Amino acid sequence: MTAGLCGAYGTFACMLGEFVYPAANKSKGWLFVCTVDHLAEGEALDFTSPTGAKVVVARQGAGTTEENFLALSSVCPHLGCRVHWESQNDRFFCPCHNGAFDRDGKPVSGPPQAANQSLVRFPLKVENGLLFLEVPMESLVVSPLKPSELRHPDGDGNGPNSDPSGVA
Ligand code: FES
């Protein structure tokens, strides 16, 4: 009977612990991206997790450890356009409104700099020459915008170079 009570209390304590301290890492997982030698220094690839997280993985060094790679969200924090790596300019660039980010994802120009919006960074690890990315296993998209809902911050909804008067 004592063993039964200990088991029951132990199970209850575990359930209570899960409720009070939900493990944040339970909603994350490591996903295989590519072999380390798949990317040359300066190259990048676009990666989409099964839950829809869009990530650009760039190789920024010649070494084979995770410090030579960088994984950032490829969704621009300004209005959600796709960001890509430009090795020749050593930056991540968003073509929608000329937003640019340094190699750490910090904004350096355009609307993201004005609003101090950085790119979200994802952890990486290398094991046996294989590159892995840690991503949320729950959907990152809380409320996706439809293209018709995208509006330029100036409020006219026609983009940065538009003329509301219609005169060219
Ligand atoms: Fe990227 Fe506007 S959506 S700068």
Backbone and ligand atoms as CSV (ligand in chain L), in Angstrom:
chain,resi,resn,atom,element,x,y,z
A,1,MET,N,N,0.818,-1.191,0.000
A,1,MET,CA,C,0.000,0.000,0.000
A,1,MET,C,C,0.873,1.271,0.000
A,2,THR,N,N,1.955,1.246,0.764
A,2,THR,CA,C,2.868,2.399,0.805
A,2,THR,C,C,3.448,2.668,-0.577
A,3,ALA,N,N,3.852,1.581,-1.268
A,3,ALA,CA,C,4.418,1.758,-2.613
A,3,ALA,C,C,3.381,2.350,-3.554
A,4,GLY,N,N,2.140,1.899,-3.403
A,4,GLY,CA,C,1.076,2.429,-4.261
A,4,GLY,C,C,0.857,3.920,-4.019
A,5,LEU,N,N,0.868,4.300,-2.737
A,5,LEU,CA,C,0.684,5.714,-2.414
A,5,LEU,C,C,1.840,6.560,-2.953
A,6,CYS,N,N,3.076,6.049,-2.793
A,6,CYS,CA,C,4.240,6.784,-3.300
A,6,CYS,C,C,4.134,6.961,-4.816
A,7,GLY,N,N,3.719,5.879,-5.513
A,7,GLY,CA,C,3.569,5.962,-6.974
A,7,GLY,C,C,2.512,6.986,-7.358
A,8,ALA,N,N,1.393,6.960,-6.660
A,8,ALA,CA,C,0.315,7.896,-6.971
A,8,ALA,C,C,0.741,9.334,-6.705
A,9,TYR,N,N,1.394,9.550,-5.543
A,9,TYR,CA,C,1.863,10.911,-5.235
A,9,TYR,C,C,2.942,11.350,-6.222
A,10,GLY,N,N,3.804,10.421,-6.606
A,10,GLY,CA,C,4.854,10.753,-7.568
A,10,GLY,C,C,4.275,11.162,-8.913
A,11,THR,N,N,3.288,10.396,-9.370
A,11,THR,CA,C,2.627,10.735,-10.639
A,11,THR,C,C,1.946,12.091,-10.538
A,12,PHE,N,N,1.268,12.318,-9.422
A,12,PHE,CA,C,0.586,13.596,-9.221
A,12,PHE,C,C,1.596,14.742,-9.201
A,13,ALA,N,N,2.741,14.528,-8.529
A,13,ALA,CA,C,3.766,15.572,-8.461
A,13,ALA,C,C,4.310,15.883,-9.853
A,14,CYS,N,N,4.507,14.856,-10.667
A,14,CYS,CA,C,4.999,15.083,-12.038
A,14,CYS,C,C,3.985,15.883,-12.852
A,15,MET,N,N,2.708,15.501,-12.723
A,15,MET,CA,C,1.667,16.215,-13.470
A,15,MET,C,C,1.579,17.664,-13.008
A,16,LEU,N,N,1.687,17.869,-11.709
A,16,LEU,CA,C,1.636,19.232,-11.172
A,16,LEU,C,C,2.828,20.045,-11.674
A,17,GLY,N,N,4.011,19.419,-11.686
A,17,GLY,CA,C,5.208,20.098,-12.178
A,17,GLY,C,C,5.069,20.500,-13.639
A,18,GLU,N,N,4.501,19.618,-14.465
A,18,GLU,CA,C,4.281,19.932,-15.878
A,18,GLU,C,C,3.334,21.117,-16.027
A,19,PHE,N,N,2.337,21.160,-15.121
A,19,PHE,CA,C,1.351,22.239,-15.203
A,19,PHE,C,C,1.945,23.568,-14.749
A,20,VAL,N,N,2.697,23.537,-13.673
A,20,VAL,CA,C,3.251,24.768,-13.108
A,20,VAL,C,C,4.438,25.266,-13.916
A,21,TYR,N,N,5.292,24.346,-14.370
A,21,TYR,CA,C,6.488,24.717,-15.145
A,21,TYR,C,C,6.472,24.004,-16.490
A,22,PRO,N,N,5.651,24.450,-17.420
A,22,PRO,CA,C,5.643,23.792,-18.722
A,22,PRO,C,C,7.002,23.930,-19.391
A,23,ALA,N,N,7.539,22.843,-19.868
A,23,ALA,CA,C,8.872,22.853,-20.465
A,23,ALA,C,C,8.832,23.554,-21.811
A,24,ALA,N,N,9.559,24.686,-21.868
A,24,ALA,CA,C,9.575,25.462,-23.104
A,24,ALA,C,C,10.182,24.667,-24.249
A,25,ASN,N,N,11.191,23.846,-23.943
A,25,ASN,CA,C,11.876,23.121,-25.000
A,25,ASN,C,C,11.042,21.998,-25.588
A,26,LYS,N,N,9.943,21.627,-24.931
A,26,LYS,CA,C,9.119,20.565,-25.495
A,26,LYS,C,C,8.519,20.978,-26.818
A,27,SER,N,N,8.361,22.297,-27.029
A,27,SER,CA,C,7.743,22.749,-28.268
A,27,SER,C,C,8.783,23.039,-29.334
A,28,LYS,N,N,10.044,22.693,-29.074
A,28,LYS,CA,C,11.102,22.896,-30.055
A,28,LYS,C,C,11.730,21.561,-30.415
A,29,GLY,N,N,12.326,21.532,-31.582
A,29,GLY,CA,C,12.977,20.310,-32.005
A,29,GLY,C,C,14.102,20.613,-32.975
A,30,TRP,N,N,15.071,19.684,-33.049
A,30,TRP,CA,C,16.206,19.845,-33.956
A,30,TRP,C,C,15.881,19.179,-35.274
A,31,LEU,N,N,16.059,19.933,-36.354
A,31,LEU,CA,C,15.791,19.409,-37.688
A,31,LEU,C,C,17.083,19.393,-38.505
A,32,PHE,N,N,17.277,18.332,-39.268
A,32,PHE,CA,C,18.432,18.241,-40.149
A,32,PHE,C,C,18.278,19.251,-41.286
A,33,VAL,N,N,19.334,20.017,-41.549
A,33,VAL,CA,C,19.302,20.995,-42.639
A,33,VAL,C,C,20.080,20.478,-43.844
A,34,CYS,N,N,21.367,20.172,-43.635
A,34,CYS,CA,C,22.224,19.702,-44.718
A,34,CYS,C,C,23.544,19.244,-44.108
A,35,THR,N,N,24.371,18.651,-44.941
A,35,THR,CA,C,25.717,18.342,-44.472
A,35,THR,C,C,26.512,19.643,-44.437
A,36,VAL,N,N,27.523,19.695,-43.593
A,36,VAL,CA,C,28.309,20.921,-43.431
A,36,VAL,C,C,28.948,21.345,-44.756
A,37,ASP,N,N,29.424,20.392,-45.527
A,37,ASP,CA,C,30.099,20.754,-46.776
A,37,ASP,C,C,29.138,21.031,-47.923
A,38,HIS,N,N,27.840,20.974,-47.661
A,38,HIS,CA,C,26.861,21.300,-48.699
A,38,HIS,C,C,26.879,22.796,-49.026
A,39,LEU,N,N,27.208,23.613,-48.025
A,39,LEU,CA,C,27.268,25.065,-48.218
A,39,LEU,C,C,28.721,25.517,-48.211
A,40,ALA,N,N,29.115,26.250,-49.246
A,40,ALA,CA,C,30.446,26.855,-49.255
A,40,ALA,C,C,30.389,28.165,-48.480
A,41,GLU,N,N,31.526,28.651,-48.062
A,41,GLU,CA,C,31.575,29.927,-47.341
A,41,GLU,C,C,30.946,31.018,-48.199
A,42,GLY,N,N,30.026,31.776,-47.612
A,42,GLY,CA,C,29.334,32.847,-48.342
A,42,GLY,C,C,28.023,32.416,-48.962
A,43,GLU,N,N,27.756,31.111,-49.001
A,43,GLU,CA,C,26.505,30.624,-49.582
A,43,GLU,C,C,25.421,30.536,-48.515
A,44,ALA,N,N,24.176,30.482,-48.991
A,44,ALA,CA,C,23.039,30.373,-48.084
A,44,ALA,C,C,21.973,29.510,-48.738
A,45,LEU,N,N,21.106,28.987,-47.921
A,45,LEU,CA,C,19.963,28.244,-48.447
A,45,LEU,C,C,18.714,28.616,-47.663
A,46,ASP,N,N,17.577,28.506,-48.348
A,46,ASP,CA,C,16.294,28.749,-47.696
A,46,ASP,C,C,15.777,27.438,-47.147
A,47,PHE,N,N,15.256,27.505,-45.933
A,47,PHE,CA,C,14.772,26.305,-45.248
A,47,PHE,C,C,13.385,26.612,-44.693
A,48,THR,N,N,12.465,25.692,-44.892
A,48,THR,CA,C,11.133,25.843,-44.313
A,48,THR,C,C,10.862,24.637,-43.437
A,49,SER,N,N,10.565,24.890,-42.167
A,49,SER,CA,C,10.310,23.783,-41.244
A,49,SER,C,C,8.922,23.208,-41.518
A,50,PRO,N,N,8.653,22.010,-41.018
A,50,PRO,CA,C,7.320,21.421,-41.214
A,50,PRO,C,C,6.201,22.287,-40.640
A,51,THR,N,N,6.535,23.136,-39.678
A,51,THR,CA,C,5.502,24.002,-39.112
A,51,THR,C,C,5.417,25.340,-39.829
A,52,GLY,N,N,6.225,25.522,-40.873
A,52,GLY,CA,C,6.119,26.733,-41.676
A,52,GLY,C,C,7.109,27.822,-41.341
A,53,ALA,N,N,8.025,27.584,-40.408
A,53,ALA,CA,C,9.036,28.601,-40.098
A,53,ALA,C,C,9.980,28.738,-41.288
A,54,LYS,N,N,10.090,29.945,-41.824
A,54,LYS,CA,C,10.964,30.189,-42.972
A,54,LYS,C,C,12.290,30.753,-42.464
A,55,VAL,N,N,13.370,30.048,-42.808
A,55,VAL,CA,C,14.684,30.362,-42.246
A,55,VAL,C,C,15.702,30.413,-43.380
A,56,VAL,N,N,16.611,31.377,-43.307
A,56,VAL,CA,C,17.743,31.384,-44.215
A,56,VAL,C,C,18.958,30.951,-43.404
A,57,VAL,N,N,19.650,29.934,-43.912
A,57,VAL,CA,C,20.841,29.409,-43.248
A,57,VAL,C,C,22.040,29.801,-44.100
A,58,ALA,N,N,22.954,30.564,-43.520
A,58,ALA,CA,C,24.110,31.060,-44.269
A,58,ALA,C,C,25.398,30.541,-43.645
A,59,ARG,N,N,26.348,30.211,-44.518
A,59,ARG,CA,C,27.672,29.836,-44.018
A,59,ARG,C,C,28.560,31.070,-44.100
A,60,GLN,N,N,29.101,31.486,-42.970
A,60,GLN,CA,C,29.873,32.722,-42.928
A,60,GLN,C,C,31.335,32.494,-42.594
A,61,GLY,N,N,31.729,31.247,-42.446
A,61,GLY,CA,C,33.122,30.944,-42.168
A,61,GLY,C,C,33.508,29.628,-42.814
A,62,ALA,N,N,34.802,29.367,-42.862
A,62,ALA,CA,C,35.284,28.161,-43.526
A,62,ALA,C,C,35.312,26.947,-42.598
A,63,GLY,N,N,35.167,27.179,-41.295
A,63,GLY,CA,C,35.243,26.085,-40.339
A,63,GLY,C,C,34.040,25.162,-40.412
A,64,THR,N,N,34.105,24.094,-39.641
A,64,THR,CA,C,33.033,23.099,-39.698
A,64,THR,C,C,32.189,23.066,-38.419
A,65,THR,N,N,32.342,24.058,-37.556
A,65,THR,CA,C,31.510,24.112,-36.348
A,65,THR,C,C,30.330,25.057,-36.569
A,66,GLU,N,N,29.362,24.990,-35.653
A,66,GLU,CA,C,28.157,25.809,-35.811
A,66,GLU,C,C,28.436,27.314,-35.790
A,67,GLU,N,N,29.575,27.713,-35.224
A,67,GLU,CA,C,29.909,29.133,-35.193
A,67,GLU,C,C,30.135,29.691,-36.600
A,68,ASN,N,N,30.359,28.821,-37.561
A,68,ASN,CA,C,30.575,29.259,-38.934
A,68,ASN,C,C,29.277,29.381,-39.729
A,69,PHE,N,N,28.164,29.104,-39.067
A,69,PHE,CA,C,26.863,29.174,-39.735
A,69,PHE,C,C,25.945,30.116,-38.955
A,70,LEU,N,N,24.934,30.582,-39.656
A,70,LEU,CA,C,23.966,31.479,-39.039
A,70,LEU,C,C,22.591,31.147,-39.590
A,71,ALA,N,N,21.610,31.085,-38.727
A,71,ALA,CA,C,20.230,30.822,-39.163
A,71,ALA,C,C,19.342,31.942,-38.644
A,72,LEU,N,N,18.733,32.648,-39.571
A,72,LEU,CA,C,17.833,33.740,-39.223
A,72,LEU,C,C,16.503,33.545,-39.926
A,73,SER,N,N,15.469,34.057,-39.307
A,73,SER,CA,C,14.169,34.038,-39.974
A,73,SER,C,C,14.295,34.797,-41.286
A,74,SER,N,N,13.729,34.247,-42.352
A,74,SER,CA,C,13.776,34.963,-43.627
A,74,SER,C,C,12.498,35.764,-43.844
A,75,VAL,N,N,11.728,35.935,-42.791
A,75,VAL,CA,C,10.517,36.757,-42.869
A,75,VAL,C,C,10.855,38.138,-42.300
A,76,CYS,N,N,10.759,39.144,-43.147
A,76,CYS,CA,C,11.109,40.506,-42.712
A,76,CYS,C,C,10.150,40.951,-41.605
A,77,PRO,N,N,10.699,41.494,-40.513
A,77,PRO,CA,C,9.828,41.919,-39.413
A,77,PRO,C,C,9.023,43.174,-39.750
A,78,HIS,N,N,9.341,43.816,-40.887
A,78,HIS,CA,C,8.591,45.020,-41.247
A,78,HIS,C,C,7.196,44.632,-41.723
A,79,LEU,N,N,7.092,44.045,-42.913
A,79,LEU,CA,C,5.772,43.653,-43.415
A,79,LEU,C,C,5.750,42.229,-43.946
A,80,GLY,N,N,6.756,41.447,-43.614
A,80,GLY,CA,C,6.687,40.020,-43.907
A,80,GLY,C,C,7.219,39.573,-45.240
A,81,CYS,N,N,7.926,40.415,-45.975
A,81,CYS,CA,C,8.517,39.971,-47.235
A,81,CYS,C,C,9.676,39.008,-46.954
A,82,ARG,N,N,10.134,38.347,-48.013
A,82,ARG,CA,C,11.198,37.359,-47.858
A,82,ARG,C,C,12.565,38.038,-47.882
A,83,VAL,N,N,13.365,37.766,-46.886
A,83,VAL,CA,C,14.718,38.306,-46.763
A,83,VAL,C,C,15.693,37.280,-47.325
A,84,HIS,N,N,16.738,37.725,-48.004
A,84,HIS,CA,C,17.760,36.798,-48.488
A,84,HIS,C,C,19.163,37.321,-48.154
A,85,TRP,N,N,20.111,36.394,-48.160
A,85,TRP,CA,C,21.491,36.706,-47.815
A,85,TRP,C,C,22.221,37.218,-49.046
A,86,GLU,N,N,22.944,38.314,-48.922
A,86,GLU,CA,C,23.784,38.845,-49.994
A,86,GLU,C,C,25.228,38.777,-49.522
A,87,SER,N,N,25.941,37.752,-49.955
A,87,SER,CA,C,27.315,37.584,-49.475
A,87,SER,C,C,28.219,38.711,-49.966
A,88,GLN,N,N,27.962,39.218,-51.188
A,88,GLN,CA,C,28.818,40.288,-51.721
A,88,GLN,C,C,28.699,41.574,-50.909
A,89,ASN,N,N,27.552,41.766,-50.245
A,89,ASN,CA,C,27.352,42.966,-49.416
A,89,ASN,C,C,27.408,42.652,-47.926
A,90,ASP,N,N,27.625,41.379,-47.610
A,90,ASP,CA,C,27.726,40.941,-46.219
A,90,ASP,C,C,26.503,41.389,-45.412
A,91,ARG,N,N,25.330,41.114,-45.968
A,91,ARG,CA,C,24.101,41.541,-45.299
A,91,ARG,C,C,22.924,40.669,-45.730
A,92,PHE,N,N,21.864,40.748,-44.954
A,92,PHE,CA,C,20.584,40.182,-45.349
A,92,PHE,C,C,19.753,41.342,-45.886
A,93,PHE,N,N,19.058,41.090,-46.994
A,93,PHE,CA,C,18.366,42.183,-47.668
A,93,PHE,C,C,16.908,41.826,-47.923
A,94,CYS,N,N,16.048,42.829,-47.706
A,94,CYS,CA,C,14.632,42.691,-48.017
A,94,CYS,C,C,14.324,43.645,-49.165
A,95,PRO,N,N,13.941,43.129,-50.330
A,95,PRO,CA,C,13.750,43.991,-51.496
A,95,PRO,C,C,12.466,44.819,-51.452
A,96,CYS,N,N,11.550,44.507,-50.580
A,96,CYS,CA,C,10.261,45.214,-50.609
A,96,CYS,C,C,10.407,46.707,-50.337
A,97,HIS,N,N,11.167,47.054,-49.309
A,97,HIS,CA,C,11.345,48.468,-48.974
A,97,HIS,C,C,12.806,48.754,-48.659
A,98,ASN,N,N,13.704,47.992,-49.295
A,98,ASN,CA,C,15.152,48.170,-49.107
A,98,ASN,C,C,15.576,48.056,-47.643
A,99,GLY,N,N,14.995,47.140,-46.950
A,99,GLY,CA,C,15.429,46.874,-45.584
A,99,GLY,C,C,16.687,46.026,-45.605
A,100,ALA,N,N,17.628,46.335,-44.746
A,100,ALA,CA,C,18.869,45.559,-44.697
A,100,ALA,C,C,19.224,45.251,-43.245
A,101,PHE,N,N,19.882,44.101,-43.085
A,101,PHE,CA,C,20.267,43.615,-41.758
A,101,PHE,C,C,21.717,43.168,-41.841
A,102,ASP,N,N,22.458,43.365,-40.752
A,102,ASP,CA,C,23.843,42.907,-40.755
A,102,ASP,C,C,23.879,41.384,-40.601
A,103,ARG,N,N,25.094,40.841,-40.545
A,103,ARG,CA,C,25.218,39.374,-40.523
A,103,ARG,C,C,24.683,38.749,-39.243
A,104,ASP,N,N,24.395,39.561,-38.235
A,104,ASP,CA,C,23.772,39.046,-37.015
A,104,ASP,C,C,22.265,39.253,-36.996
A,105,GLY,N,N,21.721,39.837,-38.079
A,105,GLY,CA,C,20.284,40.055,-38.154
A,105,GLY,C,C,19.822,41.370,-37.567
A,106,LYS,N,N,20.764,42.237,-37.227
A,106,LYS,CA,C,20.380,43.545,-36.677
A,106,LYS,C,C,20.088,44.502,-37.845
A,107,PRO,N,N,19.059,45.334,-37.707
A,107,PRO,CA,C,18.687,46.207,-38.827
A,107,PRO,C,C,19.715,47.309,-39.043
A,108,VAL,N,N,20.060,47.570,-40.311
A,108,VAL,CA,C,21.034,48.614,-40.618
A,108,VAL,C,C,20.488,49.661,-41.578
A,109,SER,N,N,19.334,49.400,-42.208
A,109,SER,CA,C,18.745,50.436,-43.057
A,109,SER,C,C,17.287,50.102,-43.329
A,110,GLY,N,N,16.595,51.110,-43.857
A,110,GLY,CA,C,15.195,50.922,-44.243
A,110,GLY,C,C,14.256,50.929,-43.049
A,111,PRO,N,N,13.000,50.590,-43.300
A,111,PRO,CA,C,11.995,50.598,-42.224
A,111,PRO,C,C,12.356,49.723,-41.021
A,112,PRO,N,N,13.005,48.547,-41.215
A,112,PRO,CA,C,13.365,47.758,-40.023
A,112,PRO,C,C,14.322,48.504,-39.093
A,113,GLN,N,N,15.239,49.301,-39.663
A,113,GLN,CA,C,16.143,50.070,-38.809
A,113,GLN,C,C,15.370,51.166,-38.072
A,114,ALA,N,N,14.453,51.832,-38.791
A,114,ALA,CA,C,13.677,52.901,-38.166
A,114,ALA,C,C,12.855,52.368,-36.992
A,115,ALA,N,N,12.394,51.131,-37.120
A,115,ALA,CA,C,11.572,50.537,-36.054
A,115,ALA,C,C,12.382,49.629,-35.131
A,116,ASN,N,N,13.703,49.543,-35.379
A,116,ASN,CA,C,14.587,48.680,-34.590
A,116,ASN,C,C,14.072,47.235,-34.531
A,117,GLN,N,N,13.816,46.675,-35.730
A,117,GLN,CA,C,13.284,45.315,-35.833
A,117,GLN,C,C,14.377,44.384,-36.360
A,118,SER,N,N,14.822,43.476,-35.523
A,118,SER,CA,C,15.840,42.507,-35.924
A,118,SER,C,C,15.185,41.250,-36.479
A,119,LEU,N,N,15.999,40.476,-37.198
A,119,LEU,CA,C,15.542,39.161,-37.648
A,119,LEU,C,C,15.672,38.176,-36.489
A,120,VAL,N,N,14.724,37.280,-36.386
A,120,VAL,CA,C,14.753,36.272,-35.331
A,120,VAL,C,C,15.863,35.269,-35.636
A,121,ARG,N,N,16.659,34.956,-34.623
A,121,ARG,CA,C,17.774,34.025,-34.805
A,121,ARG,C,C,17.394,32.642,-34.282
A,122,PHE,N,N,17.837,31.602,-34.996
A,122,PHE,CA,C,17.567,30.224,-34.602
A,122,PHE,C,C,18.883,29.530,-34.218
A,123,PRO,N,N,18.867,28.730,-33.154
A,123,PRO,CA,C,20.079,27.983,-32.763
A,123,PRO,C,C,20.447,26.929,-33.805
A,124,LEU,N,N,21.725,26.708,-33.945
A,124,LEU,CA,C,22.258,25.678,-34.846
A,124,LEU,C,C,23.200,24.781,-34.068
A,125,LYS,N,N,23.380,23.565,-34.551
A,125,LYS,CA,C,24.428,22.705,-34.003
A,125,LYS,C,C,24.936,21.798,-35.119
A,126,VAL,N,N,26.181,21.373,-34.964
A,126,VAL,CA,C,26.802,20.444,-35.910
A,126,VAL,C,C,27.141,19.172,-35.173
A,127,GLU,N,N,26.722,18.059,-35.735
A,127,GLU,CA,C,27.060,16.744,-35.176
A,127,GLU,C,C,27.494,15.837,-36.315
A,128,ASN,N,N,28.699,15.314,-36.223
A,128,ASN,CA,C,29.220,14.386,-37.231
A,128,ASN,C,C,29.112,14.944,-38.645
A,129,GLY,N,N,29.391,16.231,-38.794
A,129,GLY,CA,C,29.361,16.840,-40.120
A,129,GLY,C,C,27.965,17.162,-40.625
A,130,LEU,N,N,26.964,17.040,-39.767
A,130,LEU,CA,C,25.585,17.338,-40.166
A,130,LEU,C,C,25.120,18.592,-39.431
A,131,LEU,N,N,24.469,19.479,-40.163
A,131,LEU,CA,C,23.990,20.735,-39.590
A,131,LEU,C,C,22.520,20.600,-39.202
A,132,PHE,N,N,22.228,20.969,-37.957
A,132,PHE,CA,C,20.854,20.897,-37.447
A,132,PHE,C,C,20.404,22.280,-36.999
A,133,LEU,N,N,19.119,22.489,-37.112
A,133,LEU,CA,C,18.497,23.768,-36.769
A,133,LEU,C,C,17.403,23.511,-35.746
A,134,GLU,N,N,17.385,24.330,-34.690
A,134,GLU,CA,C,16.322,24.180,-33.691
A,134,GLU,C,C,15.194,25.154,-34.012
A,135,VAL,N,N,14.014,24.606,-34.219
A,135,VAL,CA,C,12.858,25.434,-34.565
A,135,VAL,C,C,11.678,25.056,-33.684
A,136,PRO,N,N,10.768,25.992,-33.513
A,136,PRO,CA,C,9.541,25.652,-32.789
A,136,PRO,C,C,8.783,24.572,-33.553
A,137,MET,N,N,8.235,23.640,-32.823
A,137,MET,CA,C,7.465,22.585,-33.471
A,137,MET,C,C,5.983,22.933,-33.535
A,138,GLU,N,N,5.637,24.066,-32.908
A,138,GLU,CA,C,4.291,24.586,-33.065
A,138,GLU,C,C,4.372,25.696,-34.091
A,139,SER,N,N,3.283,26.009,-34.718
A,139,SER,CA,C,3.289,26.994,-35.791
A,139,SER,C,C,3.743,28.356,-35.291
A,140,LEU,N,N,4.657,28.987,-36.071
A,140,LEU,CA,C,5.107,30.333,-35.743
A,140,LEU,C,C,4.113,31.376,-36.212
A,141,VAL,N,N,3.276,31.004,-37.153
A,141,VAL,CA,C,2.368,31.962,-37.759
A,141,VAL,C,C,1.137,32.105,-36.880
A,142,VAL,N,N,1.006,33.276,-36.276
A,142,VAL,CA,C,-0.134,33.520,-35.398
A,142,VAL,C,C,-1.312,34.019,-36.203
A,143,SER,N,N,-1.065,34.988,-37.030
A,143,SER,CA,C,-2.126,35.553,-37.836
A,143,SER,C,C,-1.543,35.990,-39.170
A,144,PRO,N,N,-1.468,35.071,-40.124
A,144,PRO,CA,C,-0.830,35.425,-41.386
A,144,PRO,C,C,-1.615,36.501,-42.123
A,145,LEU,N,N,-0.873,37.426,-42.712
A,145,LEU,CA,C,-1.505,38.475,-43.496
A,145,LEU,C,C,-1.713,37.975,-44.915
A,146,LYS,N,N,-2.842,38.309,-45.492
A,146,LYS,CA,C,-3.071,38.026,-46.907
A,146,LYS,C,C,-2.460,39.184,-47.695
A,147,PRO,N,N,-2.042,38.943,-48.952
A,147,PRO,CA,C,-1.449,40.034,-49.733
A,147,PRO,C,C,-2.340,41.273,-49.775
A,148,SER,N,N,-3.643,41.090,-49.799
A,148,SER,CA,C,-4.540,42.255,-49.866
A,148,SER,C,C,-4.534,43.053,-48.565
A,149,GLU,N,N,-4.033,42.438,-47.486
A,149,GLU,CA,C,-4.002,43.126,-46.200
A,149,GLU,C,C,-2.700,43.880,-45.961
A,150,LEU,N,N,-1.700,43.658,-46.852
A,150,LEU,CA,C,-0.425,44.345,-46.695
A,150,LEU,C,C,-0.592,45.798,-47.091
A,151,ARG,N,N,-0.222,46.680,-46.218
A,151,ARG,CA,C,-0.331,48.113,-46.486
A,151,ARG,C,C,0.995,48.765,-46.159
A,152,HIS,N,N,1.335,49.748,-46.922
A,152,HIS,CA,C,2.546,50.505,-46.631
A,152,HIS,C,C,2.285,51.373,-45.411
A,153,PRO,N,N,3.326,51.619,-44.582
A,153,PRO,CA,C,3.128,52.404,-43.363
A,153,PRO,C,C,2.580,53.806,-43.603
A,154,ASP,N,N,2.733,54.349,-44.830
A,154,ASP,CA,C,2.196,55.691,-45.051
A,154,ASP,C,C,0.678,55.674,-45.188
A,155,GLY,N,N,0.114,54.459,-45.194
A,155,GLY,CA,C,-1.336,54.337,-45.118
A,155,GLY,C,C,-2.063,54.329,-46.435
A,156,ASP,N,N,-1.341,54.571,-47.554
A,156,ASP,CA,C,-2.086,54.596,-48.809
A,156,ASP,C,C,-2.273,53.209,-49.405
A,157,GLY,N,N,-1.523,52.237,-48.886
A,157,GLY,CA,C,-1.703,50.870,-49.328
A,157,GLY,C,C,-1.159,50.585,-50.708
A,158,ASN,N,N,-0.429,51.525,-51.279
A,158,ASN,CA,C,0.058,51.335,-52.632
A,158,ASN,C,C,1.567,51.232,-52.717
A,159,GLY,N,N,2.251,51.151,-51.610
A,159,GLY,CA,C,3.686,50.976,-51.644
A,159,GLY,C,C,4.411,52.285,-51.487
A,160,PRO,N,N,5.739,52.198,-51.354
A,160,PRO,CA,C,6.538,53.373,-50.997
A,160,PRO,C,C,6.681,54.391,-52.116
A,161,ASN,N,N,6.562,53.975,-53.373
A,161,ASN,CA,C,6.815,54.909,-54.468
A,161,ASN,C,C,5.541,55.338,-55.173
A,162,SER,N,N,4.421,55.082,-54.545
A,162,SER,CA,C,3.173,55.399,-55.227
A,162,SER,C,C,2.799,56.864,-55.032
A,163,ASP,N,N,2.017,57.326,-55.946
A,163,ASP,CA,C,1.510,58.690,-55.871
A,163,ASP,C,C,-0.003,58.589,-55.766
A,164,PRO,N,N,-0.570,58.910,-54.595
A,164,PRO,CA,C,-2.007,58.752,-54.408
A,164,PRO,C,C,-2.827,59.589,-55.374
A,165,SER,N,N,-2.244,60.632,-55.924
A,165,SER,CA,C,-3.017,61.456,-56.854
A,165,SER,C,C,-3.193,60.780,-58.195
A,166,GLY,N,N,-2.392,59.746,-58.417
A,166,GLY,CA,C,-2.476,59.034,-59.682
A,166,GLY,C,C,-1.653,59.684,-60.779
A,167,VAL,N,N,-1.007,60.826,-60.476
A,167,VAL,CA,C,-0.165,61.507,-61.470
A,167,VAL,C,C,1.207,60.885,-61.443
A,168,ALA,N,N,1.716,60.476,-62.591
A,168,ALA,CA,C,3.012,59.821,-62.660
A,168,ALA,C,C,4.127,60.809,-62.565
L,1,FES,FE1,FE,10.994,44.225,-45.527
L,1,FES,FE2,FE,9.413,46.336,-45.716
L,1,FES,S1,S,8.849,44.253,-45.765
L,1,FES,S2,S,11.563,46.297,-45.520
